[in-house]
Amino acid sequence: MLQKLFSFQLPQFAAGIRDAWRKGYKIADFRNDALAGLTIGTVAVPLSMALAIATGVPPEHGLYTAIIAGAIIALTGGSRFNISGPTAAFVVILFPIVQDYGIGGLLIATMMAGVILLILGFSKMGQLIKFVPHPVVLGFTAGIAIIIAVLQIPDFLGLKTGRLGDDFIENIGIIFSSFSTINPYEMGVGIFTLLVLILWPKTRLPIPGPLVGLIAGALAAYAINHWVNGIDIQTIASRFTWKADGMEGHGIPPIPPSFSMPWSLPGPNGQPLEISFRLIHTLLGPAFAIAVLGAIESLLCAVIADELTQTKHDPNSELIGQGLGNLIAPLFGGITATAAIARTATSVRSGARSPIAAVIHSLFVLLSVIIFAGLLGLVPMASLGALLFIVAWNMSEAKHFVRTVRTAPINDVAILLTCFGLTVIFDMVIAVAVGVGLAGALFIRNMAAATRTTRVEPRNHPTINNLPPEIVLYDIDGPLFFGAAEKALSIIRLYDKNVKTIIIDMHDVINIDGTAISCLQSLVKDLHRSHISIIFAELSAKNIIVLRRAGIHTSRGMLNYSKNLIQAKNVAFRWLNQEAIKSDSSSK
């Protein structure tokens, strides 16, 4: 068994690899991981290039991300099956950063996001993914898909638009105004690639569609460039150049990623960035957005992998792995990484058994860079645009989106459409903030409506009966919190003039917050001022502690905590008898 060869103690945050080792890792498992890794590697190479270009950086940076971050996250994360690398979800966040701060700024923001993810992981905040409502996730992912698709139109049609910005409406105007520059040959290559990508899965052959589609597009572009005079289909090699180690060339450098400081790479003006407090302060917002989206994407991916494999991931360990990957990858030219749902699902279906599959996928991408860099440079830009159209379509979950709009409650539909619109028109950060805020407000409203106070008629109560009119019983049902406390307790103030004691059944009060405590303190003072005693019955031990810490103590003849309603009834009768005795004594 291979795990016996590795007797060292793995760090506590490497939950994924520890889980695989603990369950026994055999040669057959390694064989399955190797085949799955090779399969995912063939998918990751074209996707990594395409997503890097969509982000606004040269394609090799996407490949470096899959190599460095893919391996580090797999070995230090909390999921056995997550495959990490550049993903489409990040395009809408990273593209504006590149426009404003260059690739150097992007790498610095990625490292800052890595630190934030590490803090989230070590502080055990991984469970927070459960508090992001599904309509919010579906809304912003569909919005991101629309933006990605729009950004691919110029390359797909061969338009001469110049540099697009980060304003969606403005980009739409630029694209429409450039339709007269459509290159029919580039559009033909794009459509041909798109058809291959759509039809190839129907053949059910075990060769990844992205690989077949880009090869077909490259062959078509090569034929047009050589057989049609005056036509030059744009490829990776014709658009991008590189300089490294005293060498230079076109396309992708045939060398492995090397260590370099992010701030030594070009900023927006082509010159290296100058590190300053102002730059760090400016990039803090984008870094936080990267970290939040990375956490959501990676943990959502891990949940899906668990469903496919009947396993369980460690969310905090996964955040730590994502943090380490995004902290280290930029030192080797890698951009932002997170778990990729499509690649992870493909890895599982290909027979992956452990994070070793992700490591092998990274090694395959590394060998592709070193050996096949020249061939990768032949891939047409129109074909990459077609590939990203497919990515955007799958990401949008269009059928699920439409079904949710048609069948979900109106509040969820409102949140979904709001997040979708804000993502497209403004950005994802605003969309998520507003979406979560709306969902929280609706939740508070629903919980407040669920909390109610009713005056109980003793003759209808199974435990208490034959209460005199001087004793009344109220039942509070639901949590007492800032959204419901004032309304729930205000009903108790509507007592009759002859009431001497109020019993409050607190059996169904599951929580009392600070606002509710303040309201209870005010209620007790008002009742005491009116010489009315109050009995809290069937309080949980936790709520008794909360009230006592707040200074709401039992006082002889005015306030009491009773274990049950029968005890509360007896206390109330005793108080009435004492009052009667006092009244008789004073009259004599």
Secondary structure, DSSP 8 states (H G I E B T S, - for coil): -GGGG--S---TT-HHHHHHHHT---HHHHHHHHHHHHHHHHHHHHHHHHHHHHHTS-HHHHHHHHHHHHHHHHHHSS-SS--EE--GGGHHHHHHHHHHHHHHHHHHHHHHHHHHHHHHHHTT-GGGGGGS-HHHHHHHHHHHHHHHHHHHHHHHHT-------S-HHHHHHHHHHTGGG--HHHHHHHHHHHHHHHHGGGG--SS-HHHHHHHHHHHHHHHHHHHSTT----BHHHH-EEEETTEEEESS-SS------GGGSB-TTSSB----HHHHHHHHHHHHHHHHHHHHHHHHHHHHHHHHHT----HHHHHHHHHHHHHHGGGGT----EE-HHHHHHHHHTT--STHHHHHHHHHHHHHHHHHHHHHTT-BHHHHHHHHHHHHHHHHTHHHHHHHHHHS-HHHHHHHHHHHHHHHHS-HHHHHHHHHHHHHHHHHHHHHHH-EEEEE-GGG-SS-----TTEEEEEEES-B-TTTHHHHHHGGG---TT--EEEEEEEE---B-HHHHHHHHHHHHHHHHTT-EEEEES--HHHHHHHHHTT---BTTTEEEESSHHHHHHHHHHHHHHHHHHHHHHH-
